[in-house]
Amino acid sequence: MLSPHEFATLMLVRQAPDQLDMNRAELDALLERQLVTLEQCAAGGRRAYLTDEGRTFLDVLHPSGTPRRSTRMPGSGSGEST
C-alpha cells in the first residue's frame, strides 16, 4: 500500500514530471515497487517516468476515459428552471 505522499509523488510523475524534486524519499519507495523508473537526460540530470505497473496502478484508480465529476454547484447556471 502506498502512503499518501507516495501516491501524490506517483501522480506528479504522471502529470508534472518536470516539477518533481528528484531527492524526494517517496521516489525511492516508488522505484523499489517498480512503479517508476529514472532515465538520464542529455543535460546530465535525471527524469522520472511511470513504468507499465505505475500507469496501470493509476489507471485502475481513475481510468483516463472516465468522465471527471463536475465542480459546478447544483442550480448555478446549469440550465435548471426554478
C-alpha positions as CSV (number, residue, x, y, z in Angstrom):
1,M,0.0,0.0,0.0
2,L,1.3,3.5,-0.9
3,S,1.4,6.3,1.6
4,P,-0.4,9.5,0.7
5,H,2.9,11.1,-0.1
6,E,4.0,8.2,-2.3
7,F,0.7,8.3,-4.1
8,A,1.0,12.1,-4.7
9,T,4.5,11.6,-6.0
10,L,3.3,9.0,-8.4
11,M,0.6,11.4,-9.7
12,L,3.3,14.1,-10.1
13,V,5.4,11.7,-12.2
14,R,2.4,11.3,-14.5
15,Q,1.1,14.9,-14.6
16,A,4.1,17.1,-14.0
17,P,7.4,15.2,-14.0
18,D,9.4,18.4,-14.6
19,Q,8.2,19.8,-11.2
20,L,9.3,16.7,-9.3
21,D,12.0,17.0,-6.7
22,M,14.3,14.2,-7.6
23,N,15.5,13.9,-4.0
24,R,12.1,13.0,-2.5
25,A,12.3,10.0,-0.3
26,E,9.0,8.8,-1.8
27,L,10.6,8.5,-5.1
28,D,12.9,5.8,-3.7
29,A,9.9,3.8,-2.4
30,L,8.2,4.0,-5.9
31,L,11.5,2.8,-7.5
32,E,11.6,-0.1,-5.1
33,R,8.0,-1.0,-6.0
34,Q,8.9,-0.7,-9.7
35,L,6.2,1.9,-10.3
36,V,8.6,4.5,-11.7
37,T,11.9,4.4,-13.5
38,L,14.7,7.0,-13.8
39,E,16.4,7.9,-17.0
40,Q,19.4,10.2,-17.6
41,C,18.7,13.4,-19.6
42,A,21.1,14.9,-22.1
43,A,21.9,17.7,-19.7
44,G,23.1,15.2,-17.1
45,G,20.0,15.4,-14.9
46,R,17.5,12.6,-14.3
47,R,13.9,12.3,-15.2
48,A,11.2,10.0,-13.7
49,Y,8.8,8.0,-15.8
50,L,6.0,5.7,-15.0
51,T,6.5,2.1,-15.6
52,D,3.7,0.0,-17.0
53,E,2.9,-1.1,-13.5
54,G,2.8,2.5,-12.3
55,R,0.5,3.5,-15.2
56,T,-1.8,0.5,-14.5
57,F,-1.9,1.4,-10.8
58,L,-3.1,5.0,-11.6
59,D,-5.5,3.9,-14.4
60,V,-7.2,1.4,-12.0
61,L,-7.9,4.3,-9.6
62,H,-9.0,6.7,-12.3
63,P,-9.2,5.5,-15.9
64,S,-8.4,8.3,-18.3
65,G,-11.7,7.6,-20.2
66,T,-13.8,8.1,-17.1
67,P,-15.5,11.5,-17.1
68,R,-14.5,13.7,-14.2
69,R,-17.1,15.0,-11.7
70,S,-18.3,18.4,-12.4
71,T,-17.2,21.1,-9.9
72,R,-20.3,23.2,-10.7
73,M,-22.8,23.6,-7.9
74,P,-26.3,22.5,-8.5
75,G,-28.5,25.3,-9.6
76,S,-25.7,27.6,-10.6
77,G,-26.3,28.3,-14.2
78,S,-26.8,24.7,-15.3
79,G,-29.9,25.5,-17.2
80,E,-32.3,24.4,-14.4
81,S,-35.5,26.4,-14.1
82,T,-36.9,27.3,-10.7
